[in-house]
Amino acid sequence: MGIINKLGNILKSGKGDEEGGREREEAHLQAQKERTDNFLRSLNEGDLDARWAAVRSVGDLGEPFIEPLIRGLRDEYWIIRRGSADTLGKIGIPAISPLIAALDEPGDDVRQETIRALQLIGAPAVGPLIQATRHGHPLIRRGAVQALGIIGESQAVPRIVESLKDPDAGVRNESAIALGRIGDPAAVGPLIESLNDAKENVRMAVMATLCSLGDHAIEPLIRALVDPNEDVCRRASLALVTIGEPAVDSLIRALENQHPGIRRGAMEVLGQIGNTKAITPVITALNDPERLVRIEAVRSLAALGVPAIAPLMQVFREGEIRPRTSAMEALWMLGQPATTPLIMVLKDERVDVRKRAVLLLGEIGDQKAVDHLAGMLSDENPAVRKEAFEALEMIKKRNAP
């Protein structure tokens, strides 16, 4: 009988423990429900201070509060949206999927805080965000790409590069921006291809990113100056101009490229950047075998302005016929600033130099050359006298009322 009594007591004791466990669990659930109800009341019905206290007090309770906090991201007050985002960031992994689903919200203010929460979660959110770039909803794809860019996750670059071809222009735009934030040189080639995007805002975002990539983008952009698509060429040129001084040395080297299109495009960009370091190599290009390259060299030298006059005058006086003719055109394009240097060579002992100077002064049409040209009417050479007469007539007509 003693053994039976002991077994009975053990069974009785086990039953009591089981009932006590259930009671404790029920009490815990009841307390959690009350806290949830209080939180929801504060969030939905409380004043600003009550809602602010609520969103900051539940981060340790986790999953049951995720959905209410997601709703808090849409609150009219920024402080509640920010508090909800911070708390969701603390909850961490369980909040990732609901946060990604919340990216379908079109409002930038809500999207900003949703992405902030994902950023606070960090690395665990990267994989799901990469998957979300293939979501059926374009707003979710857009938000996922934006979040990956803000997080700065380089492993996402291949997928974001693919998103440059997304059917939604908003996704393509955010992809270009995200690649700029991450700063991976591997994106340069695909970005250059996207210079031909159908949407202007996407093209501008692509150009801004290429410019932000700096040195990594310069050589590919120079190669793109001869892209089969003229729009890509033009935008590559504009990107190089925007990069500016850091691109000058590479552009000068490109003046020796075997492809005349690259030489011509580099010449144009150098003229627009305006660094005087380019003057000497561009002067050399006045003798380029390709006519279109020589034409661009003339324009570039005119764009480089007054510092180009002295080396142009040297070619004007001493150069062979092809670079000399190009130098004359550049001086004509420079206009009045070239007048004084041309007047100075009117006394040159060589007839052909005097004749060319007179011709150019007539073409430029600066009034201050008139007296000097009148003096050339008594030049010993009849061809120079004839040219001086025609130059004076040209200036007279140009300046007539």
KEKE-3310 file (N, C-alpha, C; in steps of 0.2 Angstrom, whole numbers, plus 5000, padded with zeros to 4 digits):
npx = (5004:5010:5018:5009:5002:5012:5015:5002:5003:5014:5008:4998:5004:5011:5001:4996:5007:5006:4994:4997:5006:4999:4990:4999:5004:4992:4990:5001:4998:4986:4991:5000:4990:4983:4993:4995:4983:4982:4993:4988:4977:4983:4991:4981:4971:4976:4984:4998:5009:5006:5006:5019:5025:5021:5025:5039:5040:5038:5047:5054:5045:5042:5036:5021:5018:5022:5014:5005:5015:5019:5008:5010:5020:5014:5009:5002:5011:5028:5037:5031:5031:5045:5048:5042:5049:5061:5059:5054:5066:5073:5066:5070:5074:5061:5053:5056:5050:5036:5040:5046:5034:5028:5034:5026:5019:5016:5019:5033:5037:5033:5039:5053:5054:5051:5062:5072:5070:5073:5086:5092:5090:5099:5112:5104:5093:5097:5097:5083:5079:5086:5079:5067:5068:5063:5050:5032:5026:5029:5032:5037:5048:5055:5057:5065:5077:5081:5083:5093:5103:5105:5109:5121:5126:5137:5136:5124:5125:5126:5112:5106:5111:5105:5092:5093:5087:5074:5056:5049:5051:5053:5060:5071:5077:5080:5088:5100:5103:5106:5117:5126:5127:5133:5144:5152:5164:5161:5149:5150:5150:5137:5130:5134:5128:5115:5114:5106:5093:5075:5069:5071:5074:5079:5091:5098:5100:5108:5119:5123:5128:5138:5147:5149:5157:5169:5186:5185:5176:5180:5189:5180:5170:5176:5178:5165:5162:5162:5151:5139:5126:5121:5115:5120:5134:5134:5129:5139:5149:5145:5145:5159:5163:5157:5163:5176:5191:5198:5197:5205:5219:5218:5210:5218:5228:5220:5219:5228:5223:5219:5207:5198:5186:5186:5197:5192:5180:5186:5193:5183:5178:5188:5189:5178:5180:5190:5204:5220:5230:5228:5230:5243:5243:5231:5234:5243:5235:5230:5235:5230:5227:5213:5199:5188:5192:5202:5194:5187:5197:5200:5188:5189:5201:5197:5187:5195:5201:5209:5222:5226:5230:5243:5251:5244:5246:5260:5259:5252:5261:5272:5269:5265:5255:5242:5240:5241:5231:5220:5224:5222:5208:5204:5209:5201:5188:5191:5191:5190:5200:5211:5215:5226:5238:5238:5239:5252:5260:5259:5270:5279:5292:5289:5279:5268:5264:5260:5250:5241:5238:5232:5220:5214:5212:5202:5192:5189:5185:5187:5187:5198:5209:5209:5217:5229:5228:5225:5238:5244:5240:5250:5259:5273:5270:5259:5248:5246:5242:5230:5223:5222:5214:5202:5200:5198:5186:5177:5177:5172:5159:5153:5153:5144:5130)
npy = (4994:5006:5009:5011:5022:5032:5033:5038:5050:5056:5057:5065:5076:5080:5083:5094:5103:5104:5110:5122:5127:5130:5139:5150:5152:5156:5168:5175:5177:5184:5196:5200:5203:5213:5223:5224:5229:5241:5247:5248:5256:5268:5271:5272:5281:5289:5305:5315:5313:5302:5292:5293:5288:5275:5269:5268:5260:5246:5238:5227:5217:5212:5202:5203:5216:5221:5223:5234:5244:5245:5251:5263:5269:5276:5287:5303:5312:5316:5312:5301:5292:5291:5285:5273:5267:5266:5257:5246:5243:5238:5227:5219:5204:5197:5208:5211:5205:5211:5225:5226:5223:5234:5244:5247:5258:5274:5286:5297:5301:5291:5280:5283:5281:5268:5262:5267:5259:5246:5248:5250:5237:5230:5219:5207:5210:5211:5200:5197:5209:5210:5199:5205:5215:5209:5208:5208:5221:5237:5248:5241:5235:5246:5253:5243:5242:5255:5255:5245:5253:5263:5256:5252:5240:5230:5217:5217:5223:5217:5213:5225:5231:5224:5229:5241:5239:5238:5237:5248:5265:5272:5262:5260:5273:5274:5263:5268:5279:5271:5264:5274:5277:5266:5264:5256:5251:5242:5244:5254:5251:5246:5257:5267:5261:5264:5277:5280:5279:5279:5289:5305:5309:5297:5296:5308:5304:5293:5299:5308:5298:5292:5303:5304:5293:5296:5294:5281:5281:5288:5283:5273:5282:5290:5281:5279:5290:5287:5279:5269:5275:5291:5299:5293:5296:5310:5312:5305:5314:5325:5321:5319:5332:5337:5330:5336:5344:5332:5323:5328:5324:5311:5314:5322:5312:5304:5311:5306:5294:5280:5280:5292:5297:5297:5305:5317:5319:5320:5331:5341:5340:5344:5358:5363:5360:5369:5369:5376:5368:5360:5366:5366:5352:5352:5362:5355:5346:5353:5349:5337:5322:5320:5329:5333:5331:5341:5352:5352:5354:5368:5374:5370:5377:5390:5390:5389:5401:5417:5413:5404:5412:5416:5404:5401:5411:5409:5397:5403:5411:5403:5390:5375:5374:5368:5367:5380:5387:5382:5388:5401:5402:5399:5410:5420:5416:5419:5432:5450:5450:5445:5455:5464:5456:5452:5465:5467:5460:5465:5472:5462:5455:5446:5443:5435:5433:5446:5448:5438:5442:5455:5451:5443:5453:5461:5452:5450:5463:5473:5490:5496:5492:5500:5511:5505:5497:5506:5511:5500:5502:5508:5498:5489:5478:5474:5464:5464:5477:5477:5468:5475:5486:5480:5474:5486:5491:5481:5482:5495:5493:5484:5492:5502:5513)
npz = (5000:5003:4992:4982:4987:4987:4973:4969:4975:4968:4955:4958:4961:4949:4941:4947:4945:4931:4930:4936:4928:4916:4921:4924:4911:4905:4912:4908:4895:4896:4902:4892:4882:4887:4888:4874:4870:4877:4871:4858:4860:4864:4853:4843:4849:4858:4863:4855:4864:4871:4860:4856:4867:4867:4855:4858:4868:4866:4860:4865:4866:4853:4840:4841:4840:4828:4817:4821:4823:4810:4805:4812:4805:4795:4802:4805:4811:4811:4821:4827:4816:4815:4827:4826:4816:4822:4832:4826:4819:4830:4834:4823:4813:4813:4808:4795:4783:4784:4783:4771:4763:4766:4758:4747:4749:4742:4747:4750:4763:4771:4765:4767:4781:4782:4775:4783:4795:4789:4786:4799:4804:4795:4789:4790:4782:4769:4760:4759:4754:4741:4735:4734:4724:4713:4715:4711:4712:4707:4716:4727:4722:4718:4731:4737:4730:4733:4747:4747:4741:4751:4762:4757:4751:4744:4738:4732:4720:4707:4705:4706:4695:4685:4687:4681:4669:4672:4669:4674:4676:4688:4696:4688:4689:4703:4704:4697:4706:4717:4714:4713:4726:4732:4725:4717:4705:4695:4690:4680:4666:4663:4667:4658:4646:4650:4648:4637:4641:4640:4648:4654:4667:4672:4664:4668:4682:4680:4673:4684:4693:4686:4686:4699:4701:4696:4693:4690:4680:4669:4658:4652:4648:4639:4629:4626:4618:4605:4603:4595:4596:4595:4605:4616:4615:4616:4629:4636:4633:4640:4653:4655:4654:4665:4675:4674:4678:4684:4673:4663:4660:4655:4644:4636:4633:4625:4613:4605:4601:4590:4584:4575:4579:4593:4596:4591:4599:4612:4610:4609:4622:4630:4626:4632:4645:4648:4653:4652:4650:4640:4628:4621:4616:4608:4599:4592:4586:4575:4564:4561:4552:4549:4543:4551:4564:4564:4563:4575:4583:4580:4585:4599:4603:4601:4611:4622:4623:4626:4631:4621:4611:4609:4605:4594:4586:4583:4575:4565:4559:4557:4553:4544:4529:4531:4546:4548:4541:4549:4561:4558:4556:4569:4576:4570:4575:4588:4588:4592:4603:4597:4588:4592:4592:4579:4572:4576:4568:4556:4551:4547:4538:4529:4515:4513:4526:4531:4522:4525:4538:4536:4529:4539:4549:4543:4542:4555:4559:4568:4574:4579:4571:4559:4556:4556:4545:4535:4534:4527:4514:4507:4506:4500:4492:4480:4481:4495:4497:4490:4497:4509:4506:4503:4515:4523:4517:4520:4534:4535:4530:4539:4550:4547:4550)
capx = (5000:5014:5021:5003:5001:5018:5013:4997:5005:5018:5004:4994:5009:5012:4994:4996:5012:5003:4988:5000:5010:4994:4988:5005:5004:4986:4991:5006:4995:4982:4995:5002:4984:4981:4998:4994:4977:4984:4997:4984:4973:4987:4993:4975:4967:4980:4987:5004:5014:5004:5008:5026:5027:5019:5030:5045:5040:5036:5053:5056:5040:5043:5032:5014:5017:5025:5008:5003:5021:5019:5003:5013:5024:5010:5006:5003:5017:5035:5040:5028:5034:5052:5049:5040:5054:5067:5057:5054:5073:5076:5063:5074:5072:5054:5050:5059:5045:5031:5043:5046:5028:5026:5037:5021:5016:5018:5022:5040:5038:5032:5045:5059:5055:5052:5069:5076:5070:5077:5093:5094:5091:5106:5114:5099:5088:5100:5095:5076:5078:5088:5073:5061:5069:5060:5043:5028:5024:5035:5034:5041:5055:5059:5059:5070:5083:5083:5085:5100:5108:5106:5113:5127:5128:5140:5134:5118:5126:5124:5105:5104:5113:5099:5086:5093:5083:5067:5051:5047:5056:5055:5065:5078:5080:5082:5094:5105:5105:5108:5124:5130:5128:5137:5151:5156:5166:5159:5143:5151:5148:5130:5127:5135:5122:5108:5113:5101:5086:5070:5066:5076:5076:5084:5097:5101:5103:5114:5125:5126:5131:5145:5151:5152:5162:5175:5191:5183:5171:5183:5191:5174:5166:5180:5177:5158:5162:5161:5146:5134:5120:5123:5113:5125:5140:5133:5129:5146:5153:5142:5147:5166:5163:5155:5169:5180:5198:5201:5197:5209:5225:5215:5207:5224:5230:5215:5220:5233:5220:5219:5200:5197:5180:5188:5201:5187:5176:5191:5195:5177:5177:5194:5188:5172:5182:5194:5210:5225:5235:5226:5232:5248:5241:5226:5237:5246:5230:5228:5238:5228:5225:5206:5197:5183:5196:5205:5188:5185:5203:5199:5183:5192:5206:5193:5184:5200:5201:5215:5228:5228:5232:5251:5253:5240:5250:5266:5257:5250:5267:5278:5266:5263:5248:5236:5239:5241:5224:5216:5225:5218:5201:5203:5210:5195:5183:5192:5188:5194:5206:5217:5217:5232:5243:5238:5242:5260:5264:5259:5277:5283:5296:5287:5273:5262:5262:5257:5244:5236:5236:5227:5214:5211:5209:5196:5186:5187:5181:5188:5188:5205:5213:5208:5222:5235:5226:5226:5245:5246:5238:5256:5264:5277:5268:5252:5243:5245:5239:5224:5220:5221:5209:5196:5198:5195:5179:5173:5176:5167:5152:5151:5151:5140:5124)
capy = (5000:5012:5011:5014:5029:5036:5034:5043:5057:5059:5058:5071:5082:5081:5086:5101:5107:5105:5115:5129:5130:5132:5146:5155:5154:5160:5175:5179:5179:5190:5202:5203:5205:5220:5227:5225:5233:5247:5250:5250:5262:5274:5272:5274:5286:5294:5311:5314:5311:5295:5288:5293:5284:5268:5266:5268:5255:5239:5235:5221:5212:5208:5201:5205:5223:5223:5226:5241:5248:5246:5257:5269:5272:5280:5292:5310:5315:5313:5309:5294:5288:5289:5281:5266:5264:5264:5251:5240:5241:5235:5220:5215:5200:5196:5214:5212:5204:5216:5231:5225:5224:5241:5248:5248:5265:5279:5292:5297:5301:5284:5275:5285:5278:5261:5261:5268:5253:5241:5250:5248:5230:5229:5214:5202:5212:5212:5195:5198:5215:5208:5195:5210:5218:5205:5208:5210:5227:5241:5252:5237:5234:5253:5253:5238:5245:5261:5252:5242:5258:5266:5251:5251:5233:5229:5211:5218:5227:5213:5213:5232:5233:5221:5233:5247:5238:5237:5241:5254:5270:5274:5257:5262:5279:5272:5259:5272:5282:5266:5262:5279:5277:5260:5266:5250:5253:5237:5247:5259:5249:5246:5264:5270:5259:5267:5284:5280:5277:5283:5294:5310:5308:5291:5298:5312:5300:5289:5304:5310:5293:5291:5308:5303:5287:5299:5291:5274:5281:5292:5279:5270:5287:5292:5276:5280:5295:5284:5274:5270:5279:5298:5302:5291:5300:5317:5312:5304:5320:5330:5318:5321:5340:5338:5327:5341:5343:5325:5320:5332:5321:5306:5317:5323:5306:5302:5315:5302:5288:5279:5282:5299:5300:5298:5311:5323:5320:5322:5338:5345:5340:5348:5365:5365:5360:5375:5369:5378:5362:5356:5371:5363:5346:5353:5365:5349:5342:5357:5346:5330:5320:5320:5336:5334:5332:5348:5357:5352:5357:5375:5376:5369:5382:5396:5390:5390:5408:5421:5410:5401:5416:5416:5398:5401:5416:5406:5393:5407:5414:5398:5383:5373:5377:5365:5370:5388:5389:5381:5393:5407:5401:5399:5417:5423:5414:5422:5439:5456:5448:5443:5460:5467:5452:5453:5471:5467:5456:5469:5474:5456:5455:5441:5446:5431:5434:5452:5447:5434:5447:5460:5447:5442:5459:5463:5447:5451:5469:5478:5497:5499:5490:5504:5515:5501:5494:5511:5511:5495:5504:5510:5492:5488:5473:5475:5460:5466:5484:5475:5465:5480:5490:5476:5474:5492:5491:5476:5485:5500:5491:5481:5496:5507:5513)
capz = (5000:5003:4985:4978:4990:4984:4966:4969:4977:4963:4950:4960:4961:4942:4939:4950:4941:4925:4930:4938:4921:4912:4924:4923:4904:4904:4915:4904:4889:4897:4903:4885:4878:4890:4886:4867:4870:4880:4866:4852:4862:4864:4846:4839:4851:4862:4860:4852:4869:4872:4855:4856:4873:4865:4850:4861:4874:4865:4856:4868:4865:4847:4834:4841:4839:4822:4812:4824:4822:4803:4804:4815:4800:4791:4806:4802:4814:4809:4827:4827:4811:4816:4833:4824:4812:4826:4836:4821:4818:4836:4833:4819:4808:4811:4805:4788:4778:4784:4781:4763:4761:4767:4753:4742:4751:4738:4750:4751:4770:4774:4762:4770:4788:4781:4773:4789:4799:4786:4787:4806:4804:4792:4785:4789:4778:4763:4756:4757:4749:4735:4732:4733:4718:4708:4717:4706:4713:4706:4721:4732:4719:4719:4738:4739:4727:4736:4753:4746:4740:4757:4766:4754:4751:4737:4735:4728:4714:4701:4705:4705:4688:4681:4688:4677:4663:4674:4665:4678:4676:4694:4698:4685:4692:4710:4703:4695:4712:4722:4712:4715:4733:4733:4722:4714:4698:4691:4687:4675:4659:4662:4668:4651:4642:4652:4645:4632:4643:4637:4652:4655:4674:4673:4661:4673:4687:4677:4672:4691:4696:4683:4688:4706:4701:4695:4689:4687:4674:4664:4652:4649:4645:4633:4624:4624:4614:4598:4604:4589:4597:4595:4611:4621:4614:4618:4636:4638:4633:4645:4659:4655:4655:4672:4679:4673:4679:4684:4666:4658:4657:4651:4637:4632:4630:4620:4607:4601:4600:4583:4582:4574:4583:4600:4596:4590:4605:4617:4608:4611:4629:4632:4625:4636:4652:4648:4656:4647:4649:4634:4622:4616:4612:4604:4593:4587:4582:4569:4558:4561:4545:4548:4543:4556:4570:4564:4564:4582:4586:4580:4590:4605:4604:4602:4617:4627:4624:4626:4632:4615:4605:4607:4601:4587:4581:4581:4570:4560:4556:4555:4552:4537:4526:4534:4552:4547:4539:4554:4566:4555:4558:4577:4578:4568:4580:4595:4587:4594:4607:4592:4584:4593:4590:4571:4570:4577:4563:4549:4548:4546:4532:4524:4511:4514:4533:4531:4518:4530:4544:4534:4528:4546:4552:4539:4544:4562:4559:4574:4572:4581:4566:4553:4555:4554:4538:4530:4532:4523:4507:4504:4506:4493:4488:4477:4484:4502:4496:4487:4503:4514:4503:4504:4523:4525:4514:4524:4541:4534:4529:4545:4555:4545:4553)
cpx = (5004:5017:5015:5002:5006:5016:5007:4999:5009:5013:5000:4998:5010:5006:4994:5001:5009:4998:4992:5003:5005:4991:4993:5005:4998:4987:4996:5002:4990:4985:4998:4996:4983:4986:4997:4988:4978:4988:4993:4980:4977:4989:4987:4971:4970:4982:4994:5009:5012:5007:5015:5028:5026:5024:5037:5046:5039:5042:5055:5051:5039:5037:5024:5013:5020:5019:5006:5009:5021:5014:5006:5018:5020:5006:5007:5009:5023:5038:5037:5031:5041:5053:5047:5045:5060:5065:5057:5061:5076:5073:5067:5071:5065:5050:5051:5053:5039:5034:5043:5039:5025:5029:5032:5018:5020:5021:5029:5041:5038:5038:5051:5060:5055:5059:5074:5076:5074:5084:5096:5094:5097:5106:5108:5094:5090:5097:5087:5075:5080:5082:5068:5062:5066:5052:5039:5026:5030:5037:5038:5048:5059:5061:5065:5077:5086:5086:5092:5105:5110:5110:5120:5130:5131:5138:5127:5119:5124:5116:5103:5105:5107:5093:5087:5089:5075:5062:5048:5052:5058:5060:5071:5081:5083:5088:5100:5108:5108:5116:5128:5132:5133:5144:5155:5158:5163:5152:5144:5148:5141:5127:5128:5129:5116:5108:5108:5094:5081:5067:5072:5078:5080:5091:5101:5104:5109:5120:5128:5130:5138:5149:5154:5157:5169:5180:5189:5179:5174:5185:5185:5170:5169:5178:5170:5157:5161:5155:5141:5128:5123:5121:5118:5132:5139:5132:5135:5150:5151:5145:5155:5167:5162:5160:5174:5188:5201:5201:5202:5215:5223:5213:5213:5227:5226:5216:5225:5230:5219:5212:5199:5191:5182:5193:5197:5183:5180:5192:5189:5177:5182:5192:5182:5175:5187:5201:5216:5230:5234:5228:5237:5246:5236:5229:5241:5241:5227:5231:5236:5226:5217:5203:5192:5187:5199:5200:5187:5191:5202:5194:5185:5196:5202:5189:5189:5202:5208:5221:5231:5230:5239:5253:5250:5244:5257:5264:5255:5256:5272:5275:5265:5256:5242:5235:5238:5234:5219:5217:5222:5211:5200:5204:5204:5189:5184:5191:5193:5200:5212:5219:5224:5238:5244:5241:5250:5263:5263:5265:5282:5286:5293:5280:5267:5260:5258:5250:5239:5233:5231:5220:5210:5208:5203:5190:5184:5183:5182:5190:5195:5210:5213:5214:5228:5234:5227:5233:5247:5244:5245:5261:5267:5274:5260:5247:5242:5241:5231:5220:5218:5215:5202:5194:5195:5188:5175:5172:5171:5160:5149:5149:5147:5133:5118)
cpy = (5006:5014:5014:5021:5034:5038:5039:5050:5060:5061:5065:5077:5084:5085:5093:5106:5109:5111:5122:5132:5133:5139:5151:5157:5158:5167:5179:5181:5185:5196:5205:5206:5212:5225:5229:5230:5240:5251:5252:5256:5268:5276:5275:5280:5291:5300:5310:5311:5303:5290:5287:5288:5276:5265:5265:5262:5248:5235:5228:5215:5209:5208:5203:5212:5226:5227:5233:5246:5250:5252:5263:5273:5277:5286:5299:5314:5312:5309:5302:5289:5286:5284:5274:5263:5262:5258:5245:5238:5237:5227:5216:5210:5198:5202:5215:5211:5209:5223:5231:5226:5231:5246:5250:5255:5270:5285:5292:5297:5294:5279:5277:5282:5271:5258:5262:5262:5247:5242:5248:5241:5227:5223:5208:5204:5212:5206:5195:5204:5213:5204:5200:5214:5215:5205:5211:5218:5232:5246:5248:5236:5241:5254:5249:5240:5251:5259:5249:5247:5262:5262:5251:5244:5231:5222:5212:5221:5223:5214:5220:5234:5230:5226:5240:5246:5236:5240:5247:5259:5272:5269:5259:5268:5278:5268:5263:5276:5277:5264:5267:5279:5271:5262:5261:5251:5248:5239:5252:5257:5249:5253:5268:5268:5262:5275:5285:5279:5282:5289:5299:5310:5303:5293:5303:5309:5296:5294:5306:5304:5292:5297:5307:5297:5290:5295:5284:5275:5285:5288:5276:5276:5290:5287:5276:5286:5293:5279:5275:5274:5286:5301:5299:5295:5307:5317:5310:5310:5325:5327:5320:5328:5341:5336:5333:5340:5336:5321:5323:5327:5315:5308:5319:5317:5303:5305:5311:5295:5287:5280:5289:5302:5301:5304:5318:5324:5322:5329:5343:5346:5345:5356:5367:5365:5367:5375:5371:5373:5359:5360:5367:5357:5347:5357:5360:5346:5347:5354:5338:5328:5320:5327:5337:5335:5339:5354:5358:5355:5365:5377:5375:5375:5389:5396:5391:5397:5411:5418:5406:5405:5416:5410:5398:5406:5413:5401:5397:5410:5409:5391:5382:5375:5374:5367:5377:5390:5388:5386:5400:5407:5402:5407:5421:5422:5418:5430:5445:5455:5447:5449:5463:5463:5452:5459:5471:5464:5459:5471:5468:5457:5451:5443:5442:5432:5441:5452:5444:5439:5452:5457:5446:5448:5462:5458:5448:5458:5474:5485:5499:5497:5495:5508:5511:5498:5500:5512:5506:5496:5506:5504:5491:5483:5474:5471:5462:5473:5482:5473:5470:5484:5486:5475:5480:5493:5487:5479:5491:5498:5488:5486:5502:5507:5509)
cpz = (5000:4996:4981:4981:4987:4977:4965:4970:4971:4957:4951:4960:4954:4939:4941:4947:4935:4925:4932:4932:4917:4914:4923:4915:4902:4906:4911:4898:4890:4898:4896:4881:4881:4888:4878:4866:4872:4874:4860:4854:4862:4857:4842:4842:4856:4859:4858:4858:4870:4867:4854:4861:4871:4860:4853:4866:4873:4861:4859:4868:4858:4843:4835:4840:4832:4817:4815:4822:4814:4802:4807:4810:4795:4795:4803:4805:4813:4815:4828:4822:4812:4822:4831:4820:4817:4830:4832:4820:4824:4836:4829:4814:4807:4808:4798:4783:4778:4782:4774:4760:4761:4762:4748:4743:4746:4741:4752:4759:4773:4771:4766:4777:4787:4780:4779:4794:4796:4787:4794:4807:4801:4788:4785:4784:4771:4758:4754:4753:4742:4731:4730:4727:4712:4710:4711:4706:4712:4711:4726:4728:4719:4726:4740:4736:4731:4743:4752:4745:4747:4762:4764:4753:4744:4734:4731:4722:4708:4700:4703:4698:4684:4682:4684:4670:4665:4670:4668:4678:4683:4697:4694:4687:4699:4709:4701:4702:4717:4720:4713:4722:4735:4731:4719:4707:4693:4687:4681:4668:4658:4663:4661:4646:4643:4650:4640:4634:4641:4641:4654:4663:4676:4670:4665:4679:4686:4676:4679:4694:4693:4685:4695:4706:4699:4691:4686:4681:4668:4658:4649:4645:4639:4627:4621:4619:4606:4598:4597:4590:4599:4602:4617:4621:4617:4626:4639:4638:4638:4652:4660:4657:4663:4677:4679:4674:4680:4678:4661:4655:4653:4644:4633:4629:4624:4613:4602:4599:4592:4580:4581:4578:4590:4601:4595:4596:4611:4616:4611:4618:4632:4632:4630:4643:4653:4651:4651:4646:4642:4628:4618:4613:4607:4598:4589:4583:4576:4563:4557:4554:4544:4549:4549:4563:4570:4565:4571:4586:4586:4585:4597:4607:4605:4609:4623:4628:4623:4627:4626:4610:4603:4603:4595:4583:4579:4575:4564:4556:4553:4552:4545:4535:4530:4541:4552:4546:4545:4560:4564:4557:4565:4579:4576:4573:4587:4594:4589:4599:4603:4588:4585:4591:4582:4569:4571:4572:4556:4546:4547:4539:4527:4521:4513:4522:4534:4527:4522:4535:4542:4533:4534:4549:4549:4541:4551:4563:4565:4572:4573:4576:4560:4552:4552:4547:4533:4529:4528:4516:4504:4504:4499:4489:4486:4480:4491:4501:4494:4493:4508:4512:4505:4511:4525:4523:4519:4531:4541:4534:4535:4550:4553:4549:4550)
residu = (MET:GLY:ILE:ILE:ASN:LYS:LEU:GLY:ASN:ILE:LEU:LYS:SER:GLY:LYS:GLY:ASP:GLU:GLU:GLY:GLY:ARG:GLU:ARG:GLU:GLU:ALA:HIS:LEU:GLN:ALA:GLN:LYS:GLU:ARG:THR:ASP:ASN:PHE:LEU:ARG:SER:LEU:ASN:GLU:GLY:ASP:LEU:ASP:ALA:ARG:TRP:ALA:ALA:VAL:ARG:SER:VAL:GLY:ASP:LEU:GLY:GLU:PRO:PHE:ILE:GLU:PRO:LEU:ILE:ARG:GLY:LEU:ARG:ASP:GLU:TYR:TRP:ILE:ILE:ARG:ARG:GLY:SER:ALA:ASP:THR:LEU:GLY:LYS:ILE:GLY:ILE:PRO:ALA:ILE:SER:PRO:LEU:ILE:ALA:ALA:LEU:ASP:GLU:PRO:GLY:ASP:ASP:VAL:ARG:GLN:GLU:THR:ILE:ARG:ALA:LEU:GLN:LEU:ILE:GLY:ALA:PRO:ALA:VAL:GLY:PRO:LEU:ILE:GLN:ALA:THR:ARG:HIS:GLY:HIS:PRO:LEU:ILE:ARG:ARG:GLY:ALA:VAL:GLN:ALA:LEU:GLY:ILE:ILE:GLY:GLU:SER:GLN:ALA:VAL:PRO:ARG:ILE:VAL:GLU:SER:LEU:LYS:ASP:PRO:ASP:ALA:GLY:VAL:ARG:ASN:GLU:SER:ALA:ILE:ALA:LEU:GLY:ARG:ILE:GLY:ASP:PRO:ALA:ALA:VAL:GLY:PRO:LEU:ILE:GLU:SER:LEU:ASN:ASP:ALA:LYS:GLU:ASN:VAL:ARG:MET:ALA:VAL:MET:ALA:THR:LEU:CYS:SER:LEU:GLY:ASP:HIS:ALA:ILE:GLU:PRO:LEU:ILE:ARG:ALA:LEU:VAL:ASP:PRO:ASN:GLU:ASP:VAL:CYS:ARG:ARG:ALA:SER:LEU:ALA:LEU:VAL:THR:ILE:GLY:GLU:PRO:ALA:VAL:ASP:SER:LEU:ILE:ARG:ALA:LEU:GLU:ASN:GLN:HIS:PRO:GLY:ILE:ARG:ARG:GLY:ALA:MET:GLU:VAL:LEU:GLY:GLN:ILE:GLY:ASN:THR:LYS:ALA:ILE:THR:PRO:VAL:ILE:THR:ALA:LEU:ASN:ASP:PRO:GLU:ARG:LEU:VAL:ARG:ILE:GLU:ALA:VAL:ARG:SER:LEU:ALA:ALA:LEU:GLY:VAL:PRO:ALA:ILE:ALA:PRO:LEU:MET:GLN:VAL:PHE:ARG:GLU:GLY:GLU:ILE:ARG:PRO:ARG:THR:SER:ALA:MET:GLU:ALA:LEU:TRP:MET:LEU:GLY:GLN:PRO:ALA:THR:THR:PRO:LEU:ILE:MET:VAL:LEU:LYS:ASP:GLU:ARG:VAL:ASP:VAL:ARG:LYS:ARG:ALA:VAL:LEU:LEU:LEU:GLY:GLU:ILE:GLY:ASP:GLN:LYS:ALA:VAL:ASP:HIS:LEU:ALA:GLY:MET:LEU:SER:ASP:GLU:ASN:PRO:ALA:VAL:ARG:LYS:GLU:ALA:PHE:GLU:ALA:LEU:GLU:MET:ILE:LYS:LYS:ARG:ASN:ALA:PRO)
# end
